[in-house]
Structure formats: structure tokens, C-alpha cells
Amino acid sequence: MANFTGLSSDFYPLHTDEEFAKQTQFGGRIFHGPGVFAVAAGLESRLGPKRAPRSPSSA
């Protein structure tokens, strides 16, 4: 998380300060939204996209 914080320059306390974040509705720090997308994109590139199963009527 620290690397992504530096890369994005988003130092908002909800992402970086555990004591501050404990006082919020989330109860702790949360990961940056774009960071979640970056992790998901990385996993997809390694594992391949998940394909929806074909329905029997589309054959």
C-alpha cells in the first residue's frame, strides 16, 4: 500500500493513518480504489479473463 500511496500521491488519512481510519465507518484503513483495479488487472493478466459459461440456448 505504501508504494501505491507514493505512486498516486494520495496521502489521504483514510488510506494511510490507521488511528484516523479506525474512527470512520470503515473501522480501519482502506485501499485506494485505483489500487484495487490495478491488482485486479494484474491478476487477470496472469490468470486470464474469466469467461461466462455459455447457456444451452446459445448453441
SERO-4910 file (N, C-alpha, C, O; in steps of 0.05 Angstrom, whole numbers):
BEGIN
 pado doro    nc1    nc2    nc3   cac1   cac2   cac3    cc1    cc2    cc3    oc1    oc2    oc3
  Met    A     17    -24      0      0      0      0     18     25      0     11     45    -13
  Ala    A     39     24     14     57     48     16     68     55    -12     69     79    -18
  Asn    A     75     36    -28     85     41    -55     63     54    -72     69     73    -86
  Phe    A     38     44    -70     17     56    -86     10     84    -77      4    102    -93
  Thr    A     12     89    -51      7    116    -40     27    135    -52     19    157    -60
  Gly    A     52    128    -52     72    146    -64     69    150    -94     72    172   -104
  Leu    A     62    128   -107     58    130   -136     34    148   -143     35    163   -163
  Ser    A     12    145   -128    -12    161   -134    -12    188   -121    -28    206   -128
  Ser    A      6    193   -102      8    218    -87    -18    224    -72    -25    247    -67
  Asp    A    -32    202    -64    -57    204    -49    -51    197    -20    -51    174    -13
  Phe    A    -46    217     -4    -38    213     24    -62    218     43    -58    224     66
  Tyr    A    -86    214     33   -110    218     50   -108    199     74   -102    176     70
  Pro    A   -114    209     98   -111    193    122   -127    167    123   -120    148    136
  Leu    A   -149    166    108   -165    142    107   -149    118     95   -154     95    101
  His    A   -130    125     79   -113    105     66    -87    100     81    -75     79     79
  Thr    A    -77    120     96    -51    118    107    -49    118    138    -29    109    149
  Asp    A    -69    128    152    -68    131    181    -88    113    195   -112    118    195
  Glu    A    -77     91    206    -95     71    219   -111     83    241   -135     77    244
  Glu    A   -100    100    258   -115    111    281   -137    129    271   -159    128    282
  Phe    A   -132    145    251   -153    162    239   -175    144    227   -199    149    231
  Ala    A   -167    124    212   -186    107    197   -203     91    216   -226     84    210
  Lys    A   -193     84    240   -209     69    260   -234     85    268   -254     73    277
  Gln    A   -233    111    267   -255    129    275   -276    132    253   -296    146    257
  Thr    A   -272    120    230   -290    123    208   -310    100    207   -307     81    222
  Gln    A   -329    101    189   -348     80    185   -335     54    176   -348     32    179
  Phe    A   -311     55    166   -298     31    155   -283     16    177   -278     -8    174
  Gly    A   -276     29    199   -263     16    221   -233     11    217   -221     -2    234
  Gly    A   -222     21    196   -194     17    190   -187     28    163   -204     37    148
  Arg    A   -161     26    157   -152     37    131   -165     21    108   -171     -3    110
  Ile    A   -169     35     86   -179     22     62   -159     27     39   -145     47     39
  Phe    A   -158      8     21   -140     10     -2   -152     30    -23   -176     32    -25
  His    A   -135     43    -37   -143     62    -57   -159     48    -79   -152     26    -87
  Gly    A   -180     61    -88   -197     49   -110   -181     41   -134   -183     19   -144
  Pro    A   -164     59   -145   -148     52   -168   -128     29   -162   -120     14   -180
  Gly    A   -120     27   -137   -102      5   -129   -116    -22   -131   -104    -41   -139
  Val    A   -141    -22   -123   -157    -47   -125   -159    -55   -155   -156    -78   -162
  Phe    A   -164    -35   -172   -166    -41   -201   -140    -51   -211   -139    -69   -227
  Ala    A   -118    -39   -202    -91    -48   -212    -85    -77   -204    -75    -92   -219
  Val    A    -93    -84   -179    -89   -112   -170   -106   -131   -187    -97   -152   -195
  Ala    A   -131   -123   -191   -149   -140   -207   -139   -143   -236   -140   -165   -247
  Ala    A   -129   -122   -248   -119   -123   -275    -94   -141   -276    -90   -156   -295
  Gly    A    -77   -139   -255    -53   -156   -254    -60   -185   -252    -48   -202   -265
  Leu    A    -80   -191   -235    -89   -219   -232   -101   -229   -259    -96   -252   -267
  Glu    A   -117   -213   -271   -129   -221   -297   -107   -226   -318   -109   -245   -334
  Ser    A    -86   -210   -318    -65   -214   -338    -50   -240   -333    -39   -252   -351
  Arg    A    -48   -248   -308    -34   -273   -301    -52   -297   -304    -42   -319   -313
  Leu    A    -77   -295   -297    -95   -318   -296   -112   -320   -321   -124   -341   -326
  Gly    A   -115   -298   -336   -132   -298   -359   -160   -289   -351   -168   -292   -328
  Pro    A   -175   -277   -370   -201   -267   -363   -221   -290   -358   -219   -311   -370
  Lys    A   -239   -286   -339   -259   -306   -333   -281   -303   -354   -291   -281   -359
  Arg    A   -288   -325   -366   -308   -325   -387   -334   -336   -375   -335   -355   -360
  Ala    A   -356   -322   -382   -382   -331   -373   -389   -357   -386   -384   -361   -410
  Pro    A   -401   -376   -372   -409   -401   -384   -430   -397   -405   -447   -379   -402
  Arg    A   -429   -412   -426   -449   -410   -447   -475   -423   -438   -475   -444   -425
  Ser    A   -496   -410   -445   -522   -422   -439   -529   -442   -460   -521   -438   -483
  Pro    A   -544   -463   -454   -551   -483   -474   -566   -472   -497   -565   -483   -520
  Ser    A   -581   -450   -494   -597   -439   -516   -581   -423   -536   -591   -417   -557
  Ser    A   -555   -417   -529   -539   -401   -547   -523   -418   -567   -507   -407   -583
  Ala    A   -526   -444   -566   -511   -462   -584   -521   -463   -612   -510   -477   -629
***
